[in-house]
Amino acid sequence: GKAFAEHYYRIFDNNRSSLNTIYQPQSILTWEGKVFQGQQAICTYINELPFQKVERKIQSIDSQPTIIPNFQPGVLVTITGTLVIDGEPKPLKYVQVFNLLPNQGSYLLLNDFFRFSLD
């Protein structure tokens, strides 16, 4: 889970257009309550977010296996942290959850939930 999260954020923070290698046609993103399904819809939305520069500080990464009978185990990953967007002085807290499923020796990002945390 930690390795995936670090890989994802490296791409998101430096070259969002390359996220099309992570999302798949069956992937679903829920971003602040807005739902997008499929690689093209998700990547279009992420690439059109109204900010350019992201500085991220990860506070925690927790992972658990997901065990569903008759399926290979996956991984559920929960991340908390803060973001500084376009140099704004106040960091924003966030929570993100990834549901990863095994896929030909790697993992498929099936579900991605992102929410800013309000104090």
Steps between C-alpha positions, in 0.01 A plus 500: 500500500774745592696436179186550288406824680849642458501404130155653444589827673831530316304492174209719622727769644744514207325388181124445538460415131687173566230374738339326201745216571343447844127534434320238292162488319338341809652751748271733698605829660294688757657846544326724752171320429528513119513154340694413184532158340757385250853597417410780260240671722720479809816625329314784328359617834833476684687680223244783506528563875554876549844479658847429367748455785444257787719457806390195695581380849377149575414452866386137491457207264301202627447184295291188546445197281152470353394139500190413300411132452580367152717804415869571543573725799532871430626791709305785658718807562407809706720810487480818705710809448518864407526681167636842416342597168665762278699640794196594711606575858251266672544124445182302433441168676385209286405132513535262205404133475617259230350157436759295312431166333762257370550515125758290315777532759418862578202686646200667342365818660131416511371767740647837600331726755635852568366748753637817657462487880328791665598613848 
